[in-house]
Amino acid sequence: MKKEGKEKIFKRHLELRDYLRTKIKSLGLTLFVAEKFASPTVTSIKLPEGIDDKEWLKILRQKYKTEIAGGMGESKGKIVRI
């Protein structure tokens, strides 16, 4: 981190956030948070109606070796977090 520098690290996080959000929208999925509130480290996606979050997370983990988190509190079962 010292070698790269915090400004470059912050810039990279913002670029990756923007890239991920663009790709999510291109898949027809809906982001949970408006652009002006988007975190540079966590992106939340609304689950499409009728999708079982636990089953979807299980498929991602087992088939694609990808671990992402479900929602918490009021958003539990409604979103996933990357």
N, C-alpha and C positions, 0 to 999 in steps of 0.2 A: 504494500500500500504506500509506503514511503516513496518507493521508486516511481510508481505511477502518478502519485499525487492526488489529493482529495478532489480537486477540481475536475480532473479527468475521470475519476471514479464516479462522481456525481453526474457528469455529462453522459457517461456510458449508461448509467441506470435510467436516466431520462430517455435516452434513445431506445433502449430495450423496452421500456414501458410503452412508448409510443408505437414501436413495431408490433408488440404483442397485442395492444388494443386495436390496431388496424387489422391485424390478421383475425382476431376474434370477430370483429364486425363483418369482415369479408366472408366468414362462415355463416353469417346470418344469426349469430348469437347476440344477446343483449348484455351490455356492461351494466353492472350494478351501481356504479358511481359515475357522476357527471365528469366530463373532462377537467373542469376547473378544480375538482377535488381529488383527482387521480393520484394515488400514491406512486412514488418511484420504485417501491419494493413489493407491493402486493396488488394484484389485479383480481377483482371479483366479477364473476359471470353469473347472470341469472340463468337458472336451469329452465329449459323449455317445459311447458305444461306436460304433465304425464311422465316425466323422467324421474326415476327413483335415484336419488343422489347416492345412496349407499351402493347400489348395484353399479352405477356408472363409475364411481370411484374404484370399486373392486375390479371392473374390466380394465380401466386405465392402469391400475397397479399390476394386475396379473398378465395381461396381454401385451402391454406397452412398456412395462417396467417404469411407470410414471406415477409419482406420488404427489397428489395435490390434496388440499384440505377442503372439508365441507364448511358450511356456514355455522355460525354460533348464535345462541340466543334466538332472537326473533327471526333471524335469517337462516336458521337451521332447516335443512331440507329444501331451501329455496335458491341457494347459491353455492358455487364452489370458488375457492381462492387459490390463485397461483402465486 
